[in-house]
């Protein structure tokens, strides 16, 4: 990857002792930049931005106009103006930060880091959402709810301990070695591929990931694997490809959202993740847009009338689903009223809504791969041995069934048309459409925003061309982006 330089811009006074040339005054930034042939620059704006049209405000405004990556953005400066913003602590899924129920605490975040380890989790979450160099966080308990107030903080407002801590963080950041390409080829773009090496069932196996790298190189992109720890370097890249199972309340969505905000070409885009990761949304969408699908109903209660209504519309066995599920997890078959009530109680304890769907056994499900509203592969995934799903999560042997891959021209017309209609309602990303085929009819089960692309499975027909198609779409979008 081509090197990206980071400069730290300060206003009238700079209370940190540093001899690094990376620290410059606003006047120097105003007069000496942009420099010839220095098109990859990150600006950390340490100026006071509390006043509209101040030096600090203009620093970020000029950086954006010059095409520099800047922290904080003008939008964030405006969002955090005045008394800052408030968030519920519960929104961050971490409740172990307060020593006592009514305690009031505060701490400083500098480039996502804190002086106390117990605040690291919440600090990282806040820094991802509010990408400013220095933030002050205050906890307040109001009517048993813990609120977080998030404000910008400036160097001249820090006490001696926090100032010393920030100096250490800045020094580490200045001397941090950025990722460099080991290739001598001068690639046009840098592509980040987000993976989890420890994921049990990743969307792409290791041979497939190697093929993505090769295809990216052939399309002028230097591809680099990144992990959940690399959110702070996302702005070094031109594009982001997520090859880790996505969830909404998860770092995969945060990476996607941050990548899009910073101008990267992103697959899976955050809108697709939001739509595809919730089966309640898909159920409602399919019903409203008349996508051919199995009869489904959204359930919110397990009272007597609700059970009677379900039984009047569906026959046993029937299928219950949690709103968020993958790899056949969170999908249950119930065979009686007692099982129906017990499973609904279990699901509704974790979620306000559940989905009930008619049961239809087929020996296989179709998975149609769609990229930018065009089919790129078709697979039959057969049910696991002696099981009604593709994945049997209750056994250590024969967890998944066999597969068979087809060229797109051999996919039945009804299946292909249903897949195309469902994908078009989500967006123009990379999707895997799950479809049951029965008696010549197609029934869309769901749309996956992060479909499997495994070497030896989905690429069985197209081979390396499948990876070239996907990387070619990145290249096309990067050309359209124009930088």
C-alpha positions in Angstrom: 0.0 0.0 0.0 1.2 3.5 -0.8 2.3 5.4 2.3 -0.1 7.8 3.9 1.3 10.7 6.0 -0.5 12.0 9.1 0.0 15.6 10.2 -1.3 17.1 13.5 -2.4 20.7 13.1 -2.6 23.0 16.2 -3.7 26.6 16.6 -2.0 29.4 18.5 -0.4 27.4 21.3 0.8 23.8 21.4 1.2 22.5 25.0 2.8 19.2 24.0 6.6 18.9 23.7 7.4 17.2 20.4 10.2 17.6 17.9 8.3 15.7 15.2 7.8 17.5 12.0 4.4 15.9 11.8 3.1 18.6 14.2 2.5 21.9 12.4 0.6 25.1 13.0 -2.6 26.0 11.3 -0.7 28.8 9.5 1.8 26.4 8.0 -1.0 24.1 6.9 -2.8 27.1 5.3 0.3 28.2 3.4 2.3 25.1 2.6 -0.4 22.6 1.7 -1.4 20.9 -0.5 2.0 19.9 -1.7 2.8 18.6 -5.2 2.5 14.8 -5.6 1.4 14.4 -2.0 -2.2 13.2 -2.6 -2.5 10.8 0.5 -2.6 12.9 3.6 -4.4 12.5 6.9 -5.0 15.6 9.0 -5.7 15.4 12.7 -7.2 18.7 13.7 -6.1 19.6 17.3 -7.3 23.2 17.0 -10.2 24.6 19.1 -13.3 24.0 17.0 -15.8 25.3 19.6 -16.6 28.5 17.6 -18.1 28.6 14.1 -15.7 30.0 11.5 -12.8 29.7 14.0 -9.3 28.5 13.0 -10.3 25.0 14.0 -13.4 25.1 11.9 -11.5 26.3 8.9 -8.8 23.6 9.4 -11.3 20.8 8.9 -13.2 22.7 6.1 -10.0 23.3 4.2 -8.8 19.7 4.7 -12.1 18.4 3.2 -11.8 20.9 0.3 -8.3 19.7 -0.4 -9.3 16.1 -0.5 -7.4 15.3 2.8 -8.7 12.8 5.3 -9.5 14.9 8.3 -10.4 14.2 11.9 -12.9 15.6 13.0 -15.0 16.2 9.9 -17.0 19.5 9.6 -20.2 17.5 10.1 -18.9 16.0 13.4 -17.8 19.5 14.6 -21.4 20.6 14.1 -22.9 17.5 15.6 -20.8 17.9 18.8 -21.3 21.7 19.2 -22.5 23.2 22.4 -23.1 20.7 25.2 -22.3 17.7 23.0 -24.6 14.7 22.6 -26.1 12.2 25.0 -26.3 8.4 24.6 -27.7 5.6 26.7 -25.0 3.4 28.1 -27.3 0.4 27.4 -27.0 1.2 23.6 -23.3 0.1 23.9 -24.2 -3.3 25.4 -21.8 -2.8 28.3 -23.0 -2.3 31.9 -19.9 -2.9 34.0 -18.4 0.6 33.8 -20.0 2.2 36.9 -18.6 1.4 40.3 -21.9 2.3 42.1 -25.4 2.7 40.9 -25.5 6.4 41.2 -21.8 7.2 40.6 -20.8 10.0 38.2 -17.6 9.4 36.4 -15.7 11.0 33.5 -12.7 10.2 31.4 -10.9 11.4 28.3 -10.5 9.5 25.0 -7.5 10.3 22.8 -7.5 8.7 19.4 -9.7 5.9 20.8 -7.5 5.2 23.8 -8.0 5.8 27.5 -5.9 5.9 30.7 -8.0 3.2 32.3 -8.4 -0.3 30.8 -12.0 -0.7 32.1 -13.1 2.1 29.7 -11.4 0.7 26.6 -14.5 -1.1 25.3 -16.8 1.9 25.5 -14.0 4.2 24.3 -13.5 2.2 21.1 -17.2 2.2 20.4 -17.5 5.9 20.9 -14.4 6.8 18.9 -15.8 4.8 16.0 -19.0 6.7 16.1 -17.5 10.1 17.0 -14.1 10.3 15.2 -12.5 13.2 17.0 -9.0 13.3 18.3 -9.9 14.1 21.9 -13.3 13.5 23.6 -14.6 13.9 27.1 -17.0 11.3 28.4 -19.3 11.8 31.4 -21.6 9.3 33.0 -24.8 10.4 34.6 -27.5 8.2 36.2 -31.0 9.5 35.7 -34.0 7.5 37.0 -31.8 4.3 37.0 -30.7 4.8 33.4 -27.1 5.6 32.8 -26.5 8.3 30.2 -23.2 9.2 28.5 -22.5 12.8 27.5 -19.9 13.1 24.7 -18.1 16.4 24.1 -15.1 17.6 22.2 -12.1 18.4 24.3 -9.1 20.5 23.5 -5.4 20.3 24.7 -5.6 23.6 26.6 -8.5 22.2 28.7 -6.7 19.0 29.9 -5.2 18.6 33.3 -1.5 17.5 33.6 -2.2 13.8 33.7 -4.5 13.8 30.7 -2.1 16.0 28.8 0.8 13.7 29.5 -1.4 10.7 28.4 -2.4 12.4 25.1 1.3 13.3 24.4 2.1 9.6 24.7 -0.7 8.6 22.4 0.3 11.2 19.8 3.9 10.1 19.9 2.9 6.5 19.4 0.7 7.4 16.5 3.4 9.5 14.8 5.9 6.7 15.0 3.3 4.0 14.0 4.4 2.1 10.9 1.6 2.1 8.4 0.9 -1.0 6.2 3.0 -1.1 3.1 2.6 -3.3 0.1 5.3 -6.0 -0.4 4.6 -5.8 -4.2 6.8 -3.7 -6.5 3.8 -3.1 -8.8 2.3 0.4 -8.5 -1.4 -0.4 -7.9 -4.0 2.2 -8.5 -6.1 1.5 -5.5 -6.0 -0.1 -2.0 -8.6 -2.7 -1.1 -9.2 -3.8 2.5 -10.7 -7.3 3.0 -12.2 -7.6 6.4 -11.9 -11.2 7.7 -12.0 -13.1 11.0 -9.3 -15.8 11.0 -11.0 -17.5 13.9 -14.5 -17.5 12.5 -16.0 -21.0 12.6 -17.9 -20.7 9.3 -16.5 -17.8 7.4 -18.2 -16.7 4.1 -15.0 -17.5 2.2 -12.5 -20.2 2.8 -8.7 -19.6 2.6 -8.3 -20.7 -1.0 -11.1 -18.4 -2.0 -9.5 -15.5 -0.2 -6.2 -16.1 -2.1 -8.2 -16.0 -5.4 -9.8 -12.7 -4.4 -6.3 -11.3 -3.8 -5.1 -12.5 -7.2 -8.2 -11.1 -8.9 -7.9 -7.7 -7.1 -4.3 -7.4 -8.3 -5.3 -8.1 -11.9 -7.8 -5.2 -11.6 -5.2 -2.8 -10.3 -6.0 -3.1 -6.6 -3.6 -4.0 -3.8 -5.7 -6.1 -1.5 -4.9 -6.3 2.3 -6.5 -8.4 4.9 -7.7 -6.5 8.0 -9.4 -7.5 11.2 -11.8 -6.0 13.8 -8.8 -4.2 15.4 -8.1 -2.1 12.3 -11.0 0.4 12.4 -8.6 3.3 12.9 -6.8 2.6 9.6 -9.8 2.2 7.4 -9.3 5.6 5.9 -6.1 4.4 4.3 -8.0 2.4 1.8 -10.1 3.1 -1.3 -12.5 0.2 -1.0 -13.7 -2.3 1.6 -14.8 -5.9 1.0 -16.4 -7.6 4.0 -15.7 -11.3 4.1 -16.8 -11.9 7.7 -20.4 -12.9 8.7 -22.3 -9.6 9.2 -24.6 -8.5 12.0 -26.1 -5.1 12.8 -25.0 -4.8 16.4 -21.5 -5.8 15.4 -18.1 -4.4 14.2 -18.9 -5.6 10.6 -21.6 -3.0 10.4 -19.4 -0.4 12.0 -16.7 -1.0 9.5 -19.2 -0.8 6.6 -20.8 2.4 7.9 -17.4 4.1 8.6 -16.1 3.0 5.2 -19.0 4.5 3.4 -18.9 7.7 5.4 -15.2 8.1 4.5 -15.8 7.7 0.8 -14.8 4.1 0.3 -16.4 1.7 -2.2 -18.0 -0.8 0.2 -19.4 -4.3 -0.3 -21.4 -5.1 1.9 -22.8 -1.6 2.2 -24.5 -0.7 5.5 -27.9 -0.3 4.0 -27.8 -3.9 2.7 -26.6 -5.2 6.0 -29.5 -3.4 7.8 -32.0 -4.9 5.4 -30.7 -8.4 5.1 -29.7 -9.1 8.7 -33.3 -8.8 10.0 -35.8 -11.3 8.9 -38.7 -9.2 10.1 -37.8 -6.5 7.6 -37.4 -9.1 4.8 -40.8 -10.8 5.7 -42.6 -7.5 5.6 -40.8 -6.4 2.4 -41.6 -9.7 0.5 -45.2 -9.5 1.5 -45.6 -5.8 0.6 -43.8 -6.1 -2.7 -45.4 -9.4 -3.6 -42.2 -11.4 -3.9 -43.0 -15.1 -4.3 -42.4 -16.5 -0.8 -43.8 -19.0 1.7 -46.7 -17.8 3.8 -45.3 -15.9 6.8 -46.6 -13.9 9.8 -44.9 -11.5 12.2 -45.6 -12.5 15.8 -45.4 -10.2 18.8 -47.4 -12.0 21.6 -48.0 -15.5 22.9 -51.4 -14.9 24.5 -54.2 -17.3 23.8 -55.7 -15.4 20.9 -52.3 -15.1 19.2 -51.8 -18.9 19.4 -55.3 -19.4 18.0 -54.6 -17.0 15.1 -51.4 -18.8 14.3 -53.1 -22.2 14.3 -55.9 -21.0 12.1 -53.4 -19.8 9.5 -50.7 -22.5 9.6 -50.6 -26.2 9.9 -48.1 -28.3 12.0 -45.2 -28.6 11.5 -44.5 -24.9 11.1 -41.2 -22.9 11.3 -40.3 -20.1 13.8 -37.4 -17.7 13.2 -35.6 -15.2 15.2 -35.1 -11.8 13.4 -31.3 -12.3 13.3 -30.0 -15.7 12.3 -27.5 -17.4 10.0 -26.3 -20.8 9.0 -29.7 -22.3 10.0 -29.3 -21.1 13.6 -32.3 -19.3 15.1 -34.6 -21.3 12.8 -36.8 -23.9 14.5 -39.5 -26.4 13.5 -42.4 -26.9 15.9 -44.8 -29.8 15.7 -47.4 -29.0 18.3 -49.1 -26.3 20.3 -46.8 -26.9 23.4 -43.7 -26.6 21.2 -45.1 -23.5 19.5 -45.8 -21.8 22.8 -42.4 -22.8 24.4 -40.4 -21.7 21.4 -42.3 -18.4 21.0 -41.7 -17.7 24.6 -38.0 -18.3 24.2 -37.7 -16.1 21.1 -39.8 -13.2 22.4 -37.7 -13.1 25.6 -34.8 -11.9 23.4 -36.7 -10.1 20.7 -39.9 -8.0 20.5 -40.9 -9.9 17.3 -40.6 -13.4 15.8 -41.5 -14.8 12.4 -43.8 -17.8 11.8 -43.6 -19.4 8.4 -45.2 -22.4 6.8 -43.1 -25.5 6.6 -42.1 -26.8 3.1 -39.6 -29.6 2.9 -37.5 -29.7 -0.3 -34.3 -31.9 -0.7 -32.3 -28.8 -1.5 -32.4 -25.0 -1.5 -31.2 -22.8 -4.4 -28.7 -20.1 -3.7 -28.5 -17.6 -6.5 -25.6 -15.2 -6.4 -26.5 -11.6 -7.6 -24.0 -8.8 -8.1 -25.2 -5.4 -9.2 -28.5 -6.9 -10.2 -26.9 -9.6 -12.4 -26.7 -13.3 -11.7 -23.1 -14.6 -11.3 -23.7 -18.2 -10.0 -26.3 -20.7 -9.0 -25.9 -23.5 -6.4 -28.1 -26.2 -5.0 -27.4 -26.7 -1.3 -28.8 -30.1 -0.2 -30.2 -30.7 3.2 -27.9 -32.2 5.9 -28.2 -36.0 6.3 -31.4 -37.0 8.1 -32.3 -33.3 8.7 -34.7 -30.7 7.3 -32.1 -27.9 7.0 -28.9 -27.3 5.0 -27.0 -27.1 8.3 -27.5 -29.4 11.3 -26.2 -27.6 14.3 -27.0 -30.4 16.6 -24.4 -32.9 15.4 -20.7 -33.0 15.0 -20.8 -35.1 11.9 -22.5 -34.3 8.5 -23.1 -30.8 9.7 -24.0 -29.6 6.2 -25.3 -31.3 3.1 -23.8 -31.7 -0.4 -23.8 -29.0 -3.1 -24.1 -28.8 -6.9 -23.2 -25.7 -8.9 -24.8 -24.6 -12.2 -24.0 -22.1 -14.9 -26.5 -19.2 -14.7 -28.2 -20.2 -18.0 -29.2 -23.5 -16.4 -31.0 -21.9 -13.5 -34.8 -22.5 -13.8 -36.6 -19.3 -15.1 -39.0 -19.1 -12.1 -36.0 -19.3 -9.7 -34.0 -16.7 -11.5 -36.8 -14.3 -11.8 -37.7 -14.6 -8.1 -34.0 -14.0 -7.2 -33.7 -11.0 -9.4 -36.9 -9.4 -8.0 -35.8 -9.9 -4.4 -32.3 -8.6 -4.9 -33.5 -5.5 -6.7 -35.5 -4.5 -3.6 -32.4 -4.6 -1.5 -29.8 -2.7 -3.6 -27.0 -3.2 -6.1 -24.6 -5.1 -3.9 -23.4 -8.7 -3.7 -26.3 -10.9 -2.5 -27.1 -14.6 -2.1 -30.8 -15.3 -2.6 -32.1 -18.5 -0.9 -35.0 -20.1 -2.8 -37.1 -23.2 -2.4 -38.4 -24.8 -5.6 -41.5 -26.9 -5.5 -43.8 -28.1 -8.2 -42.4 -25.7 -10.7 -42.8 -22.7 -8.4 -40.1 -20.6 -6.6 -40.3 -19.3 -3.0 -37.8 -16.8 -1.8 -36.7 -17.6 1.8 -34.3 -14.8 2.4 -31.6 -12.5 0.9 -28.1 -12.7 2.3 -25.9 -9.6 2.1 -22.7 -11.6 2.7 -23.1 -14.8 0.7 -20.6 -17.7 0.7 -18.0 -17.6 -2.0 -15.9 -20.7 -1.3 -13.3 -22.3 -3.5 -14.6 -25.6 -4.8 -18.3 -24.7 -4.2 -19.7 -21.5 -5.7 -16.7 -21.2 -8.1 -17.1 -24.7 -9.4 -18.3 -23.6 -12.8 -16.8 -20.1 -13.3 -13.5 -20.7 -11.6 -11.3 -17.6 -11.2 -13.7 -15.7 -13.4 -16.2 -15.5 -10.5 -13.6 -13.6 -8.4 -12.7 -11.5 -11.4 -16.3 -10.4 -11.8 -16.5 -9.3 -8.1 -13.2 -7.5 -8.2 -14.2 -6.0 -11.6 -17.3 -4.5 -9.9 -15.0 -2.8 -7.3 -12.8 -1.5 -10.1 -15.9 -0.2 -12.0 -17.2 1.7 -8.9 -13.8 3.1 -8.2 -13.5 4.5 -11.7 -17.0 6.1 -11.3 -15.9 7.6 -8.0 -13.3 9.5 -9.9 -10.3 9.5 -7.4 
